[in-house]
Amino acid sequence: MTSPTVRLGPLPPVRVSPGTLLTVLLFAVIMYPSLSRGGIAPTTAVLLAIGIGLFMIVSVLVHEAAHALVARAFGASVDHIALTLWGGHTQYRSRQMPALGSLLVSLSGPAANLLLAGLCFAAVQQADPGSSPDVFFSVSSWLNLVLAVFNLLPGLPMDGGRALETLLGAVLRSPELGTRITAWLGRGIAVAVVAYPLWRIVRAGGAGGFSLLTLVWALLIAGMLWQGATQALTGAALQGRIRSLDAASLATPVRIIPHQASLSDLDPSADLSSVLILDRTATGPGTVGRASRIDPAAAAAVPLAQRAATPVLAVAGAIGEIGALPATLRGDDLIGAMLAHPAPAYLVLAEDGTARGVILSADVNALLRGR
């Protein structure tokens, strides 16, 4: 199901998931018992509970808008803000954001919630004690404070974890190690999120309806946190493999022959698996031609007397269009060059333009998957 998209002034598109309505209802259900016990009329308590739930969605939007605006200020391309069952996230891309920028992007969301908490607290001072505005702004101030503190916890995927990840990556000079440390801290926080309500239930000698609802909510949040931390660990492993890539080392030496060649141009005892047939007349954008590989079994089946009359393409299988990569490319630059001009294979070229070998995209994909 496609989430409806809302445009709000200078903000990027805001995608509102249907799960956002469920978040409002869950907040209302959780807040109603506390509000009704405070001597507030049932109808007023329901309206306050729903209003607080809606304000929490606004608080999440302000949180994500802060992320988006600071990321944009540091040159990132912000795709959209998403409001979901779990809160929200901001989707942005930046290849070379400085450590300070990453740190400020991470901390801007909690800072926005601290600001909202302060504004709500200021509103409380102007409201009559015990009135509906007093209750609304008191609870909203407290919830924004909790939201800020929770997001500042030092584990992924929370904002505090992302800030710590940036700091550790800079101090340890290993972004992958920083990610692994903060991801495991995030897993520990996920366990604690479930352990705390369980401890309260055991301490109370049993679970009431509210305690069970809180435990279910904690399990859902912990599952989200654990999944986010696991994805971060997977991403760190992938990034480590990307950083180890080197075009010159990955290149398999090949002998390049023109597509007009015949089998007689090749030594019968030659290693045909290292021969690359290149048709340079079939070039396209970002390519140097079309490539084929000889099938050794098919070539061996051709009688010696007929080798001169047999084109190499007659015993070859097509690879497809072939691109070109400088031998000096490494890591992210290598992957970026391959993604800019997708092809099944690439010639690796030395500085003088000579071919050092060929890289197959399938081989690189296998390396990135850890195979």
Solvent accessible surface area in square Angstrom, and as a share of the most:
residue,aa,sasa,rsa
1,M,209,0.93
2,T,126,0.73
3,S,31,0.20
4,P,78,0.49
5,T,75,0.44
6,V,63,0.36
7,R,158,0.58
8,L,74,0.37
9,G,66,0.64
10,P,105,0.66
11,L,24,0.12
12,P,3,0.02
13,P,34,0.21
14,V,2,0.01
15,R,103,0.38
16,V,41,0.24
17,S,26,0.17
18,P,68,0.43
19,G,17,0.17
20,T,9,0.05
21,L,120,0.60
22,L,86,0.43
23,T,8,0.04
24,V,6,0.04
25,L,87,0.43
26,L,31,0.15
27,F,39,0.16
28,A,11,0.08
29,V,83,0.48
30,I,34,0.17
31,M,22,0.10
32,Y,73,0.28
33,P,38,0.24
34,S,56,0.36
35,L,9,0.05
36,S,39,0.25
37,R,181,0.66
38,G,60,0.58
39,G,76,0.73
40,I,35,0.18
41,A,57,0.44
42,P,92,0.58
43,T,97,0.57
44,T,45,0.26
45,A,0,0.00
46,V,67,0.38
47,L,118,0.59
48,L,16,0.08
49,A,2,0.01
50,I,64,0.33
51,G,21,0.20
52,I,0,0.00
53,G,0,0.00
54,L,97,0.48
55,F,39,0.16
56,M,10,0.04
57,I,21,0.11
58,V,72,0.41
59,S,0,0.00
60,V,18,0.10
61,L,31,0.15
62,V,51,0.29
63,H,10,0.04
64,E,11,0.05
65,A,12,0.10
66,A,19,0.15
67,H,14,0.06
68,A,0,0.00
69,L,82,0.41
70,V,38,0.22
71,A,0,0.00
72,R,98,0.36
73,A,84,0.65
74,F,67,0.28
75,G,68,0.65
76,A,8,0.06
77,S,58,0.38
78,V,22,0.13
79,D,58,0.30
80,H,16,0.07
81,I,0,0.00
82,A,9,0.07
83,L,8,0.04
84,T,31,0.18
85,L,40,0.20
86,W,106,0.37
87,G,14,0.13
88,G,26,0.25
89,H,85,0.38
90,T,22,0.13
91,Q,81,0.36
92,Y,73,0.28
93,R,143,0.52
94,S,47,0.30
95,R,166,0.60
96,Q,149,0.66
97,M,32,0.15
98,P,72,0.45
99,A,55,0.42
100,L,110,0.55
101,G,0,0.00
102,S,31,0.20
103,L,36,0.18
104,L,75,0.37
105,V,6,0.04
106,S,8,0.05
107,L,64,0.32
108,S,16,0.10
109,G,0,0.00
110,P,1,0.01
111,A,54,0.42
112,A,13,0.10
113,N,0,0.00
114,L,80,0.40
115,L,116,0.58
116,L,25,0.13
117,A,9,0.07
118,G,41,0.40
119,L,104,0.52
120,C,5,0.03
121,F,121,0.50
122,A,52,0.40
123,A,30,0.23
124,V,27,0.16
125,Q,103,0.46
126,Q,155,0.69
127,A,22,0.17
128,D,103,0.54
129,P,129,0.81
130,G,62,0.60
131,S,32,0.20
132,S,46,0.29
133,P,70,0.44
134,D,23,0.12
135,V,26,0.15
136,F,40,0.17
137,F,63,0.26
138,S,43,0.28
139,V,26,0.15
140,S,0,0.00
141,S,15,0.09
142,W,148,0.52
143,L,16,0.08
144,N,0,0.00
145,L,83,0.41
146,V,65,0.37
147,L,35,0.17
148,A,0,0.00
149,V,82,0.47
150,F,60,0.25
151,N,23,0.12
152,L,71,0.35
153,L,59,0.29
154,P,65,0.41
155,G,0,0.00
156,L,2,0.01
157,P,31,0.20
158,M,8,0.03
159,D,14,0.07
160,G,7,0.07
161,G,0,0.00
162,R,109,0.40
163,A,7,0.06
164,L,47,0.23
165,E,40,0.18
166,T,27,0.16
167,L,88,0.44
168,L,37,0.19
169,G,9,0.09
170,A,60,0.47
171,V,115,0.66
172,L,75,0.37
173,R,218,0.80
174,S,32,0.20
175,P,61,0.38
176,E,18,0.08
177,L,73,0.36
178,G,0,0.00
179,T,16,0.09
180,R,97,0.35
181,I,69,0.35
182,T,0,0.00
183,A,0,0.00
184,W,144,0.51
185,L,76,0.38
186,G,0,0.00
187,R,35,0.13
188,G,42,0.40
189,I,27,0.14
190,A,3,0.02
191,V,90,0.52
192,A,56,0.43
193,V,28,0.16
194,V,27,0.15
195,A,48,0.37
196,Y,124,0.47
197,P,12,0.08
198,L,80,0.40
199,W,132,0.46
200,R,140,0.51
201,I,24,0.12
202,V,116,0.67
203,R,181,0.66
204,A,84,0.65
205,G,74,0.71
206,G,40,0.39
207,A,46,0.35
208,G,42,0.40
209,G,62,0.60
210,F,99,0.41
211,S,38,0.24
212,L,90,0.45
213,L,46,0.23
214,T,48,0.28
215,L,25,0.12
216,V,79,0.45
217,W,42,0.15
218,A,8,0.06
219,L,91,0.45
220,L,73,0.36
221,I,36,0.18
222,A,9,0.07
223,G,41,0.39
224,M,55,0.24
225,L,2,0.01
226,W,108,0.38
227,Q,109,0.48
228,G,14,0.14
229,A,0,0.00
230,T,48,0.28
231,Q,112,0.50
232,A,22,0.17
233,L,30,0.15
234,T,84,0.49
235,G,35,0.33
236,A,4,0.03
237,A,33,0.26
238,L,68,0.34
239,Q,51,0.23
240,G,25,0.24
241,R,77,0.28
242,I,18,0.09
243,R,113,0.41
244,S,82,0.53
245,L,7,0.03
246,D,28,0.14
247,A,0,0.00
248,A,29,0.23
249,S,90,0.58
250,L,45,0.22
251,A,14,0.11
252,T,71,0.41
253,P,99,0.63
254,V,31,0.18
255,R,119,0.43
256,I,54,0.27
257,I,8,0.04
258,P,76,0.48
259,H,41,0.18
260,Q,130,0.58
261,A,10,0.08
262,S,20,0.13
263,L,0,0.00
264,S,59,0.38
265,D,83,0.43
266,L,4,0.02
267,D,79,0.41
268,P,95,0.60
269,S,101,0.65
270,A,35,0.27
271,D,93,0.48
272,L,23,0.11
273,S,60,0.38
274,S,37,0.24
275,V,3,0.02
276,L,0,0.00
277,I,2,0.01
278,L,4,0.02
279,D,30,0.16
280,R,141,0.52
281,T,110,0.64
282,A,32,0.25
283,T,79,0.46
284,G,24,0.23
285,P,133,0.84
286,G,38,0.37
287,T,21,0.12
288,V,35,0.20
289,G,0,0.00
290,R,106,0.39
291,A,2,0.01
292,S,13,0.08
293,R,63,0.23
294,I,8,0.04
295,D,68,0.35
296,P,67,0.42
297,A,76,0.59
298,A,37,0.29
299,A,1,0.01
300,A,85,0.66
301,A,79,0.61
302,V,26,0.15
303,P,71,0.44
304,L,137,0.68
305,A,101,0.78
306,Q,102,0.46
307,R,21,0.08
308,A,72,0.56
309,A,90,0.69
310,T,21,0.12
311,P,69,0.43
312,V,0,0.00
313,L,80,0.40
314,A,72,0.56
315,V,14,0.08
316,A,28,0.21
317,G,40,0.39
318,A,86,0.66
319,I,39,0.20
320,G,10,0.10
321,E,68,0.31
322,I,0,0.00
323,G,1,0.01
324,A,37,0.29
325,L,5,0.02
326,P,71,0.44
327,A,10,0.08
328,T,94,0.55
329,L,35,0.17
330,R,131,0.48
331,G,7,0.07
332,D,61,0.32
333,D,82,0.43
334,L,0,0.00
335,I,26,0.13
336,G,25,0.24
337,A,28,0.22
338,M,17,0.08
339,L,131,0.65
340,A,68,0.53
341,H,94,0.42
342,P,109,0.68
343,A,14,0.11
344,P,58,0.36
345,A,0,0.00
346,Y,4,0.01
347,L,3,0.01
348,V,0,0.00
349,L,49,0.24
350,A,28,0.22
351,E,165,0.74
352,D,111,0.58
353,G,48,0.46
354,T,78,0.45
355,A,45,0.35
356,R,126,0.46
357,G,1,0.01
358,V,4,0.02
359,I,4,0.02
360,L,55,0.27
361,S,20,0.13
362,A,71,0.55
363,D,77,0.40
364,V,3,0.02
365,N,71,0.36
366,A,27,0.21
367,L,71,0.35
368,L,31,0.15
369,R,135,0.49
370,G,49,0.47
371,R,199,0.73
